[in-house]
Amino acid sequence: MGLMQNDLATRGMTGALMVRPRLLVEAARIGARIRADRVTAPMSKPALAHAIEHERTLEGLRRAGSPVYRPSRHVEALAIVFCGLGEACAQAPDKAPAALSDQTKASGSAAFLRSM
């Protein structure tokens, strides 16, 4: 399983580099972008510190192979941390991305078969 280092703004907040499995990080980034669409105010520092501590607890459970560990909760906690740090929230677009201008709309079997 590949690991991914995330130096986000976490060095300043936590004093340590976060190393998490790549799949966990990618899922959390997607969750953070979704969450960013719903967030109206920035997270307070105490709330962010609590979220980071909760994520660290979940990481400890994951590494220990605990039977109470739930990946979905870990993804959610890491997404909250990413959003609180502004990593994914800053990247989240206000609207859905516009269609590419050079992309043509194709539908139906004939268009699919032509593309092959």
N, C-alpha and C positions, 0 to 999 in steps of 0.2 A: 504494500500500500504506500503510495507516494505521500510525502509530507510536504507542507508548504509553510514557509515562514512568512509571518505578517508583521511588518514593522510599523504599520499604520501610524497612529499617533500613540501607540501603546507604550513606547519607551518612556515617554514623558509621564503618562498616567500610571503605568504599572511598574516601570523600571526594569522590565524584562521583555525579551523578544518572545512572541507567541509562536509556537510551532504546533500545527494541527494538521490532521489528514486533509489532503487536497479535496476530497469529495465533501467533507464537512464544511470546509471554507467556501467552496463554490456554492453549496446549498445555502449557507448563511448569507452570502452576498446577494443571492437572488431574493431571499427573505428580507434582507435589509432594504433592497430597492422597492419591494412591495410595501414594506412598512413605511418607507419614506413618503410614499404617496398619501399615507393617512396621518402622518405626524404634522401637528400644527405648531408646536413649540419645541425649542431645543431641550435636551435632557439636562437636568441639574447635575452638578458635580457629585453630590452625595448619591444620587440615583445611579449615575454612571459607575461610581465606585462599587456600589452594591451589585450592579449587573456584572461587573468584571469579577467580583468575588464569587458570585453564583456560577459564572462560567468556569472559573478555576476549579470549583468544587465538582462540577460535572466532568471536567477534564480528568480530575483525579479518579472519579468513579470509572470513567472509560478506560483509563490506563490500568486500573486494578482489575478490570474485567468483572465489575460488580453486577449482580443480577438485577439490581434496581436501576441501572443505567438505561436511559431511553434516548436514542439518537435524535428523535424529533424534538425533545426538550432541549438538547444541546444545540441543535441548529437554531432553534428559536432564541435561546440565550445569546448565542454568538451573533445572531442577526441584530439583536438589541444592542449589543456592545458595538458592532460595526456602525450602526445607525447613530448611536450616542457619540461615537468618535467622529462622525461626519464623513466617514470613508465612503459608504454607499449612498448616503443621503445627498452628499454634494454631487454625486454622479447621476443621481436619479433625475430623469427628465420631467418637466412639468406636464408634458403631454406625451401621447404615444408618438413614436418617431414617424416622420412623414415617409411616404413610399419613395423608394429610389426612383429617380427620373428615368434612368435607362432600363428599368425593369418593366416588362410588358405583362399585362394580366393575361394569363392563360388558364382556361378551365376546360374540362371535358377530356374524354379519352383521346381524341385526335391530337390535341395539344400535348398531352402527356406522351403519346407515342412518337410525335415529331421530336420531342426533346431528348429522346433516347438515342 
